[in-house]
Amino acid sequence: MKATRQIVCMVTVALVVLVCALVPIAVSPRCAQAKPSSVGPQAQYTVAFNDGKGGIYHISVDLSKTVPLQPIPQKDNSRFLGWYNGTLPYDFTQPVTSDLTLTGKWADTKFTLDPMRSPAEGGKLLTLTPPTIPATQFQQIITGQYHMLALDTRGRVYAWGRNDAGQIGDGTNVSRSTPTLITSLLSKRFIKVVAGPNDSFAFAEDGSIYAWGANAKSQLGLGTFLDVNTPTLIDQTRFGTNVHITDIFPGDEHTLALDEDGGAWGWGSNTEGQLGIGNTISQSTPVSIPPPAGASGYVSLSAGASHSFGITDDGTVYAWGGNRFGQLGNASFPTGALSRSTTPIRVDLPASGSQLIYVYAVADWSVAVGEDGQIYDWGYNGDFELGDGTVLERHTPTLVRTPAGETFEDIYTIGDGALVLSQSGKIYGWGYNPYGAIIGGAQPQRTPMQLNIPANIHPHKVMFGWRHAFIQDTEGNIWTWGGNEFGELGTDAPIGIGQGNATPAQIPTGQEKVDVTKLTIGGTDVTPTPVADKWQLTSPPHESGPTTVTVHWKLTGEQQEDYTIKQFVYEGLPIPAAGALPVLRRLGGDLLVLSLSAALAYALYQLSRTRHSSSAR
């Protein structure tokens, strides 16, 4: 017996080892790969998913790759609110740099009906109370010049702000002052949104890409020259066969795109050579941008007003397009109104020698983050964009004099100023500042100045539009301030020139809108009437006994699975047919009729016994 147990144990251990060897991405944490001791190109991290309903599973993700979008979990009578990294909605477009545990959040979707009883003939007034479901938070948010796009944790697209060219995507040209759900996109789940100055793009989970907004130069890639106010599918066959576009980089009037193999594409205006194809002929459909000699492809692109950047797979930064103000960043290349390069030229390294890891083409100037964690910029400086205290152009990457000891990971701006979030959690701003988006007041900020953010706001991300700015805090809340000419703040504050907030105001999230279309009670459909935040209806007739009530409903315009309320009870006898003996239709009347029937039956029984006894004698 002892030997048998030893054999069983050995076989069991062998099986466990075999499973762990064959299935490195197993559901059990014991089989999950450990965090590597050294960071290298093949390093992997473990991402754990706690689905919030008792299940945990793990996947392995390569260093600096993104987490694959996970299916939306299902749980009875519950609404999935999204995946969270601690208190922050997780952004599936961000590269993984450490082990993660993502947790699913839920809200109840239970309806209640009061009362739960009705007489058999119906006619009872019933009140249906819907669940309170909080609005999902935004996992991604990005700003254009005067409009903003956001993606919530369920993959739905929202927009607000300026809408003169249809950049909101709601089928109108009316500006919106609060986040507006793009209902035409509800049939798909989206994984990324991209805002251009006056146009918008969204990537769906199935690989399709939609575009809308300004299109006078065919910058949407649709082959037309008309603005579009509803999301329109981009025909990706125009890129050729077996080409999968992974990102889009919109400029003022031209657009760049990157495919999964490092290929670069462009379309739209090309009057300054900003497409990088060797000429100044504008393109209404995508054309391939050849990589520089010696490079196999690009890892990142950026488009500005009339110039563009690309970082090749070896880390070298290239620029092309207009160079009137030195925005291409090459000291040996001439500047002036007629200066342009229609093919990529190398961007100079800053004096520090630091490699530039993120580079952005803004309007007529450029900004970058170095591997040393410092900010560099160059080009036009008429509105103090370069933050050096002067209005002098800079033709090569020049260090921005932020406070000593501060380092930075990224920067995002689309206007003539900049905001950056330091790794210590402080925000610094400089440049154009007409509505106090940088520091308060309306004066340009000549050099970087720390913003005085309220103590209750802990920034996670900061972005700068044309005249407004926003923060996403570590709880996922969105705070905006600055100009509100077109409702770009999203707070429902008064819109118009000069309107806005000097201090951050939170964008309200509210709750999801529940819409009950009908109820089915024992097979009979009833249309309820909304009353305040509830619904009222009159019960239909039904035979006595328990039955079910089925609630047919939508949530913020999206059809939901029917909700079933059990043990709704009809009391009393069913309504008699015409000509039948009249009876009372309430429960008490039913009992009275039953009692009389029982008494009559008992009397007949006694009479029968009496007659039987008499005949026997």
N, C-alpha and C positions, 0 to 999 in steps of 0.2 A: 504493500500500500504506500509506504514511504517513497519507494523508488518511483511509483506511478505519479505521485504528486510532484516529485522533482522533474520528471519528464514533462508534465503539463506546464510547470512553471517555465522550463527552458523553452518550450515551444511558444508560450505566450510572449516571453521576452523577445524571442527571435521575430515573431510577427510584428510586435510593436516597432522594433528597429527597422524592419523591412518597410512598414507603412510610412514611417517618418522619412526614410530614405527616398521612397518613391513619390511621396506626396509632400513636398516642402511647404506648400501653401495649404495646410490642413486647417480644419475648423477648430482643432484643439490647440490651445496655447502651448502645449508641451512639444508640438511638432513645428511651431512657428520658428522662422529663422531668427537668430539673435542679431542684435545690432553689431555691425562690423567694428573691429577694433581700430581700423584705419580707414580713412576716406580715400576712395579712388574711383576711377570711372565705372567700375563694376559694383561699387558698394550698393547695398540694399537696405531699406528700412522696412520695419513691420508696421502696418496700419491695422489697428483693431477696430472692429465695428460692433458696438453694443447697441443692438436694435431696439432696446427699451422694452422688450416684451419677453425677456428671459434668454435670449440667444446672443452669443458672441462668436464672430468669425474673424479670420485674419487674412490679409493679403500681403505680399511683398512688393515693394515698389523701388525701382532703381533711383539712385541719388539724382536729384534735380529733375526727375520726371513728375508728372502729375498723377494723382490718384484717379483711377478709372471711375467714372460716374456710376454709382450703385443704384440698383433697382429700388423703387419706393416700396418699403415694407408694408405689409397688410396686417391689420388687427381688427377684430370685430368691434363695431360701434366706436371706432376711433379714427381720427384724422392725423396722418403723419405730417409733422411740422418741419422736419428737416434734420440734417446731420449737423452736429455742433462739436467744435473743439473747445471744450470747457463751456464758457458762456457765449462764445463767438460763433455765428453761423460759418460753416466751413466753405471756403471758396475752392472749388474743384479745378480752377485754372492755375492755382499756385503750385510751384514745384515743392516736392517733399525734401526737407532738410533734416528731419529727425524722426524718431519713432512717434507715432500718433495713436491716440484713442479717440474715436469719434462716437458720439452718443446720439441716438435717435430721440427726438422729442415728439410727444403726442398730445392731442386734445380729444376729449370725449365728444361723440356725436349722437348722444342719446336724446330722443324726443320724449316728452311726457304729455299724457292726455288726461284731462280732468273734466268731469268725473269719468270713471272707468266702467260705468253702468248706464244702461238705457232701457226704457220700456220696449217691449217687443214691437209695438206699433211705431217706434221711432219718435222723432220730434223733440229730442233732448238736445239742448244747447251744450256743445262741447268746446273746450278751449285747449288748443295745441301749443305747447311751449317748446321752442326750438333750442338746441344747444348754443352756448356762447363759444365761438371758435375764434381764437385770436388770429390776426393776420400773420402770415409767415413773414419772417424778416428777410432782408436782402443779403444774399451771399456775395453779390457783385454789384457795384455801383460805379458809374463813370460819367464824366461830364463832357459835353460839347461846349460850344461858345455860350449859348443861351438855353440849352436844353440838357436834360439828364436822362440816362437810361439806367435801369436796375433789373437784376434777375433775382427772383426770390428763391427760397430754399426748396421749392417744388418745381423749379425750372420754368416759371412764368415770367413774361417780360412786361415791365412797366416803363412809362415815360412821362415827363412833364416839362413845362417851360415853353419856349418859343416853338411855334408851329406854322410859320408862314409858308414854309416849303414842304410841309407834311412830315417833318422829322419826328413828330410824336407817334404817328402811325395809326391813329384811331379813325382814319377815313375822313377827317375834317382838316381845316386849316385854322382852327381855333386854339389859341394858347391855353395851357392847363396849369393851374397853380397848385395842384396836388398830384401825387402819383396816380397815373391812369393805367389800368390793366389793358393790354392790347388783346382784345378778345378774339381777333381773327387768328391768333397764334395759339389758342388754347388746345388745339388738336394735337400739338406736339410738345415734347419736353425739350427745353433749351439748356445749353451748357455754357454759353458765352454771349455777352453783348459788347458791341464796340460802337462808341460815339465819335463821329467826325465833327467838324465845326458846325455843319448844318445838315448832317445826314446820319443814318443809323444802320447798323448791321446786327444780325443775330444768327448764331450757329445752333442748329438743332441736334439732338442726340443721334438722329439717323444720318448725319453728315450733310444735310441740306443747309443752305445759307440763304437768308432773306435780307433784302435791302429796301430802304425807303428814305425819303427826304429830298434835299436839293440834288438836281441832276442836270443842270444847264450845260455842263461840260461832259455829260455821260459818266460822271464819277461813280455811279452806282453799279456800273458793269452790266447794265441790262440791254445795251445796244440802242438806247433811245436817248432823247435830250429833253424829256419832260419830267418835272418834279413828280414824285410819287407819294401819296399820303396814306397808302396801306402797304404793309409788308409784301414784297414781291419776290418770288423765288428766282435766284440767280441760276442761269443755265450753266452748270459746271462743265458741260461738254465743250464749251468754248475754250477751256484750258487744255483740251486734248484728252486722249484716252488714258485711263489709269492715273489721273492726277487728282490728288486729294488735298484741298486747301485747308490749312490748319489755323491760319490767322489772317486778319485784314488790318491795314494801317491807313486810315483815311487822312488826306491832307485837305487844303482849302478847296481845290478843284481837280485834284488827281488822287488816285488810290493805288496802294501797293498791296500785294498779297504774298504769302509764303506757303509753299506746299510741304508735305511731309518728308520729301526728299531733299529739302533745302533749295528748291527752285524758287526764283523770284518772278513776280508778275506785276504788270501795271496797266492802268487804263485812265482815261480822262484827259485833262489838259496837259500839254507838253510843250508849251510855248517857250519855256526856259530850259528844256531838256530834262525836266524833273522825272521823266520815266526811265531815263538811263539807257535808252535803246540806240543811241548814236545819232539821233536826229531831233528835230523840234516839231514833228508831226503828231498832232493829238490823236488819241485812239478811243473809239467808242466801245471796243470790246477788248478783253485781256490779251496782252502780248507778253512774251517771255523776255525777261531782263537777263542778259548774259552775265555770268559772274566774272570778276576780274581774272586776269591770267594767273594761273597757279592755284586758284581757289576752286573747290568742287561745288560750293554752294554757300548759302547764307543761313544764319541761325536767328537773325533778327533784322527788322526793317523799321523805318520811320519816315513819315511824309509830313512836310510843312506847307508853307504857302507856295513856294516855287523851288524848293530843294528837298533832297531826300538823303537818307543814310541807310547803310547796310553793314552789318557785322558778319564777316565770313567765318567759316568753321575753324579757322586758325586764330580767331580773335582779333583780326585786323579790321579797322573801321574805315569804310569808304563813303564818299559823298559824291553827289552829282546834282545838276540843276543850276539855278541862278546863284551868282556870287557877288551881287552888287555891294553887299556890306561885309563880305568876308565870311559869310555863314557856312561855307564849305569847310573851313578850318584848315586850309593849306596855305602856308605863308608864301610859297613860291608861285601860287596861282594868282593872276591879276584880279583886281576888284573893279567895281564901277558898274554903271547902268547896263552895259552891253556884255558884261562878263558872265560866262556860263560854261558848264561842262556837260556835254550830252552823254558822257560815259563816266564810270566811277573813277575817282581819284582818291588817293590815300589821305586820310585825316592825320595831321601831325599829332604826336604825343605831347602832352603838357610838359612844362619845364621840369616837373617832378619826375617825369619818366613813367608815371603810373599808367597802366593799361586802362582804357575806357571800357567798362563792362555794360553800361546802358547809355545809349545816345538817342536824343530826341530832337527832331526838326520841329521847331515851333513856327512862329510866323516868319520873320526874316532874321531870326537868331537861333541859336542852338544851345543845348545844355546836356551835360553828361554826368554820370557818376563813375568815379574811378575805383579800381580795385583797392585803393587806399582808403576808401570810404569818404572821399572828398568830392565836392561839387565843382564842375568846370563849365564855363560857358564862353560864347564868342558870337560875333556877328553884330547886328544892329543894336544900338544902345541909346537911342533917342529918348526913351522913357525909363531909363535906369534899369533896363532888363538884366544887365550884366552884374549889377549889384556892387560895382567898384567905386561908386561915388562920382563917376564922371558920365559924360554922354559920348565918349569916344568909342569908335568901333574897335573890336578886337578880331584879329584874323586867324588866331590859333587858340586852342583851348587854354583858358586862363582861370586860375584858381579863384573861387569865390571866397571872400574872407569871412567865413563863419567863425564863431567863437572857438578859441583854442580848445582842443580836447574833444570836440564834437565830431562824430562820424555819421554817415548816412548810407542807407541801402538803396533808395530809389527816389525818383522825383516825377511828378506829372503836372504839366501845365499846357494850356492851349491858348493862352493869351499873351500879354506883354508884361507879365510879372510871374513870380514863382513863390510857391510855398513848399517847404521841405520838412519832413519829420525826422528828427535825429534819433539815434539808437538809445539816447537817454530819455526820450519821450517828449522833448521840447519841439515846438514848431517855430520856424524862422521864415520870414518873408521879405521880398524886396521887389521893386519895379512899379509898374503902372497900378494906380490905386484910386480910381475915381469914386468908388462907393464904399471905401473902408474894408475891402475884402482882405487886405493884408494886415493893417495895423490899427484901423480905426481912422476917422477923419476922411479927408479926400485928397490928401497930398501924396505925391509919389514917394516911395521909400527908396532912398539912394543906396543904402547898404543893408545887409541882412539885420533884421531886428526880431527879437523874440516876441511872439504873440502872447498876450495875456489871456490864456484860456481859463474858463471857470474851473475851480478845483474838482468839481464832480465829473468832469469829462476827462477820460483817460484815452488819448488817441491811439488808434490802431492803424489808421490810414488817413491821408489828407490829399485832396486834389484841388486844383485851381482852374476855374473857367475863365471867361473873358472878364467878368466883373463880379463874380461871386466865388465862394469857396465852400468846401464841406469837409467834415470829419466823420469817419466811422469809428465809434469808440469800441472798447474791448467787450462791451455787452451787445454789440451789433446795432446800437442806435445810430441814427444819422442826424448830424447837426449841420445847419447851413447858415451862412451870413453873407452880407454884401449886397450887391444890386439885385433888384427883383423886377426888372422892366417887363419881363414876359412870364413871371411866375416861376422862374427857375429855382427859387428857394424851396418850393414844394411844401410850404407851410400854410398855404391858403392866406398868406398875408396880402395886403393891398398891393396891386401891381402897378407899374408905370415908372417913368423916368424919375429918379430920385427916391423911389420907394425901396425899402429894404431893411435889413437889420444890421446894427453896428456890432452886436454880440451874437454868438451862436444860438439858434433856436432849433428845437427838435422837430423833425418831420413826424407828424402823427401817423401811427400805423393802424389804430382802430381795430376792427375785427372783420372777419369774413361776412359777406352778405348771404344769409340763408333765404331761399325762395322756395316755398312749398307750392307745387303745382297742383297736386290732388292727393286725396286719401282714398284708399279702397277698404271699405268696411264690409266684411263678409261677402265679398264679390261685387259690391255696389260702389261705383266711383262717386266721390263727392268733391266738389271744388270749394275749398275754404276761403274765408274772407280775412285779409290781414287787418288786425286791430292793434295799433301800436307796434310792439315787437313780438306779437303773438298772432295766432290764427284762430278763427272761430268757425264752427260748422254745426249743422243740425244732423243728428243721427238719422239714417234711413231705417225703415222697418226691416225686421229680421226675425226669424224664429228664435225662441228662447234658448238660452245656453251660451257658453263661451264661444268667442270667435276671435279672429285676428284683425288688426288694423295695419295697413301698409301705407307708409308715408313715401310719396314720390317727391324728390326735392333736388334743388340745384344749390351749388355753393359758389358765389361770385360768378354766376353764369355758366358754371361747369356742372354737367349732369352727374349726380352721385348715385351710389348703390342704394336701392330701396331700404328703408328702415322699417322693421316689423315690431309692432307693439302687440304682445300676447295677452290673453286672459281678459279681453274686453267682454263684458257679460251683458246679454240681453235677458231681461227678467219678465216673467209672465207668459201667458199663452199667446200664440200668434193671432193675428186679427182674423175673426171668423169670416167665412164666406157669406155672400149676400143671402138673406133668408134664414140664416142660422139663428139659434137661440141667442139673444143679446146677453153679453156678459160684461162685467166690469173689467176694464183693461189694466188696472193697476194690480200690484201684487196682492194687496188686501182683498180685492174683488175676486181674484183668481182663487185665493184660499177659501173665500166664502162659497163660491160655486162648487169647489171640490168637497167642502164640508157637507153641503146640501146633497150632493150626489152620493156621498158615502152614507148619509142618514137614510136616504131613500132606498139604497141597496140593502141596508141593514133591516129596514122595515119589511121589505119584500121577503127577505130571508126568514124573518120571524113568522110572517103570515104563512109562508110555505110550510114551516115546521108545524104550525098549529093545525093546518089542514091535514097534514100527514098523520098527526097524532089522532085526530078525530076518526079518520078512516080506519085506523088500526083497531080502535075500540069497537 
